[in-house]
Amino acid sequence: MISETMCRLGKHKSVIREIFEYSKERAAKIGAENVFDFSLGNPNVPAPDSVKDTIRKLLDEKDDLYLHGYTSAQGDADTRQAVAEDLNRRYGTHFHADNFYMTCGAAASLKICLTALTVPGDEFLTFAPYFPEYQVFVETAGASFRPVQTEEGTFQIDFEKLEAALTEHTKGILVNSPNNPSGVIFPEAAVQKLAELLREKSEAYGHPIYLIADEPYRELAYGKDVPYLTKYYDNTLVCYSYSKSLSLPGERIGYILVPDELEDCQDMYAAVCGAGRALGYVCAPSLFQHVIAACAGQVSDLGVYRENRELLYGSLTEYGYECVYPDGAFYLFVKALEEDANAFCERAKKYELLLVPGDDFGAPGYVRIAYCVTTHQIRRSLPAFRALAEEYGK
């Protein structure tokens, strides 16, 4: 016998990955330049020169044991201190090395946190639209997953719906701002209101309700502030990845932040370490821990994403598409031109447009467009978007 759940997850990839694999098949047949693949949030801007220079310097100056040997299970102490100092400098916080657990990216961070927190009967909420893997992470940790619909047309928090969804079984809320797939940022007023509500409900239920901040897009914000949640709500865990800010998605490097202000923070940190151990996530990639120690706080040249946003949003709305203007991340969430977003995405394939239907994001009727591609690709794709709109009478 094998696990039916794991077999099912292995046979049926995420919709994003299925379309990405399809794009590779099409590229092999007709050439990559003829396929307009907007499926995967794979940063197209290079890592900063400082990252490359740091790697070269480490390879030249350090021995193999330092570069490739094990670090402490929770991560190299100098790296964790460098991350703490970077955040303290930027956000006026007072973190230290022992608040951090280095991980293989935000996905590992989320899975570790959920495993550390979950006991039988727990529920985790999130705001729709949401990253589809949240459901996988929550349910395989042994908890129930409950999406909460956001405000129609803005994707901001609907507090009436949220309050109705909170129960004594609610262990935590996954918050992703800037949001994948909508690009929406929750403003300070909403964060303050959320924190106030959770303090009230935590007291009423007799146990803390945790905020789990999924923050791989924190630095991808275009003229908008992204509130740092630990400054508003004590019982916050932060899950971070350098995949987007430093354009290092394949290197799988990130961290979990367990602030001192969090209730029973030492036990929580121990539970995070224990979950990392149980899941086999001890010792994040050593070389890139050392890279992060030298490059914490730096970012790739993110200006191209802003340019792509303006070009794509402006063009699509001109053609008759409806979409929420994204303040961050590198996604455009567009209303499909028919009720069935899956059928719409299939029709888009006639024009070699590869889009992701929003059903698995908890938003049927929408599609996600990842604009972390070259501006040249977007310009070349615009006639296809126009032709698709015209086919629907736009």
URSULTA-V236957 format. One record per pair of residues at least 4 apart in sequence whose C-alpha atoms are under 7 Angstrom apart, sorted by the first residue. I is the first residue (numbers start at 1). GAP is how many residues later the second one is. Records with the same first field share a line. If there is no record, write none. Layout:
# URSULTA-V236957
I = GAP, GAP
This chain:
# URSULTA-V236957
3 = 4
4 = 4
5 = 4
6 = 4
7 = 4
8 = 4
9 = 4
13 = 4, 5
14 = 4
15 = 4
16 = 4, 23, 24, 340
17 = 4
18 = 4
19 = 4, 20, 335
20 = 4, 19, 20
21 = 4
22 = 4
23 = 4, 12, 14
24 = 4
25 = 4
26 = 4, 9
27 = 4, 5, 8
30 = 4
35 = 317, 318
36 = 316, 317, 318, 341, 345
37 = 316, 317
38 = 316, 317, 331, 332, 333
39 = 315, 316, 317, 330, 331
40 = 330
41 = 329, 331
42 = 330
43 = 201, 204, 329
44 = 328, 329, 330
45 = 202, 256
46 = 201, 254
47 = 4, 199, 200, 201, 253
48 = 198, 251, 252
49 = 4
50 = 4
51 = 4, 240, 244
52 = 4
53 = 4
54 = 4, 237
55 = 4, 236
56 = 4
57 = 4
58 = 4
62 = 4, 5
63 = 4
64 = 4
65 = 4
67 = 219, 220
68 = 218, 219
69 = 217
70 = 213, 216
71 = 4, 5, 212, 215
72 = 4, 211
73 = 209, 210
74 = 27, 28, 199, 208, 209
75 = 5, 26, 27, 208, 209
76 = 4, 213
77 = 4, 20
78 = 4, 215
79 = 4, 210, 211, 213, 214
80 = 4, 17, 20
81 = 4, 15, 16
82 = 4, 211, 214
83 = 4, 210, 213
84 = 4, 11, 12, 13
85 = 4
86 = 4, 210, 211
87 = 4, 6
88 = 4, 5, 6, 7
95 = 4, 164
99 = 158, 159, 160
100 = 155, 156, 157, 158
101 = 154, 155, 156
102 = 152, 153, 154, 182
103 = 5, 6, 150, 151, 152, 178, 181
104 = 4, 148, 149, 150, 180
105 = 4, 135, 136, 147, 148, 149, 150
106 = 4, 110, 133, 134, 135, 148
107 = 4
108 = 4
109 = 4, 130, 146, 147
110 = 4, 129
111 = 4, 26
112 = 4, 160, 163, 164
113 = 4, 159
114 = 4, 24, 27
115 = 26, 160
116 = 155, 156, 159
118 = 4, 23, 24, 25
120 = 22, 23
121 = 22, 48
122 = 21, 22, 47, 48, 49
123 = 20, 21, 22, 23, 46, 47, 48
124 = 19, 20, 21, 22, 46, 47, 48, 49
125 = 20, 21, 22, 23, 47, 48, 49
126 = 20, 21, 22, 47, 48, 49
127 = 20, 21, 22, 23
128 = 19, 20, 21, 22, 233, 234, 235
129 = 52, 232, 233, 234
130 = 50, 51, 231, 232
131 = 49, 50, 230
132 = 228, 229
133 = 4
134 = 4
135 = 4, 10
136 = 4
137 = 4
138 = 4, 5, 6, 7
139 = 4, 5, 6
148 = 13, 14
150 = 5, 6, 7, 8
151 = 4, 5, 6, 7
153 = 171
154 = 170
155 = 29
156 = 30
158 = 4
159 = 4
160 = 4
161 = 4
162 = 4
166 = 4
168 = 37
170 = 39
171 = 38, 39
172 = 37, 38, 39, 40
173 = 37, 38, 39
174 = 37, 38, 39, 40
175 = 36, 37, 38, 39
176 = 37, 38, 39
177 = 7, 8, 9, 38
178 = 5, 6, 7, 39, 40, 150, 151
179 = 4, 5, 6, 150
180 = 149, 151
181 = 150, 152, 187
182 = 144, 149, 150, 151
183 = 143, 144, 145, 146, 147, 148, 149
184 = 142, 143, 144
185 = 41, 142, 143
186 = 4, 5
187 = 4, 39, 40
188 = 4, 39
189 = 4
190 = 4
191 = 4
192 = 4, 40
193 = 4
194 = 4
195 = 4, 37, 38
196 = 4
197 = 4
198 = 4, 11
199 = 4
200 = 4
201 = 4
202 = 4, 5, 6, 7
203 = 4
210 = 25, 26
211 = 24, 25, 26
212 = 24, 25, 26
213 = 24, 25, 26
214 = 24, 25, 26
215 = 24, 25
216 = 24, 25, 26, 27, 28
217 = 27, 112
218 = 8
219 = 26
220 = 108, 109
221 = 106, 107, 108
222 = 84, 105, 106
224 = 103
229 = 4, 7
230 = 4, 6
234 = 27, 28
235 = 27, 28
236 = 26
237 = 20, 21
238 = 18, 19
239 = 16, 17, 18
240 = 14, 15, 16
241 = 12, 13, 14
242 = 4, 6, 11, 12
243 = 4, 5, 6
244 = 4, 5
245 = 54, 55
246 = 53, 54
247 = 53
253 = 31, 32, 35
258 = 7, 11
259 = 6
260 = 5
261 = 4
264 = 4
265 = 4
266 = 4
267 = 4
268 = 4
269 = 4
270 = 4
271 = 4
272 = 4
273 = 4
274 = 4
275 = 4
276 = 4, 5, 6
277 = 4, 5
285 = 4
286 = 4
287 = 4
288 = 4
289 = 4
290 = 4
291 = 4
292 = 4
303 = 4
304 = 4
305 = 4, 25, 67
306 = 4
307 = 4
308 = 4, 63, 67
309 = 4
310 = 4
311 = 4
312 = 4
313 = 4
314 = 4
315 = 4
316 = 4, 5
317 = 4, 5
319 = 67, 70, 75
320 = 69, 74
321 = 13, 14
322 = 12, 13
323 = 10, 11, 12
324 = 9
326 = 6
330 = 40, 41, 42
331 = 37, 38, 39, 40
332 = 36, 37, 38
333 = 33, 34, 35, 36
334 = 32, 33, 34
335 = 30, 31, 32
336 = 5, 8, 29, 30, 31
337 = 7, 55
338 = 6
339 = 26
340 = 4, 25
341 = 4, 16, 17, 23, 24, 25, 26
342 = 4, 15
343 = 4
344 = 4
345 = 4, 10, 11, 12
348 = 4, 5, 6, 40
349 = 4, 5
351 = 33
355 = 12, 13, 14
356 = 11, 12, 13
357 = 9, 10, 11
358 = 4, 5, 6, 7, 8, 9, 10
359 = 4, 5
373 = 4
374 = 4
375 = 4
376 = 4
377 = 4
378 = 4
381 = 4
382 = 4
383 = 4
384 = 4
385 = 4
386 = 4
387 = 4
388 = 4
389 = 4, 5
390 = 4
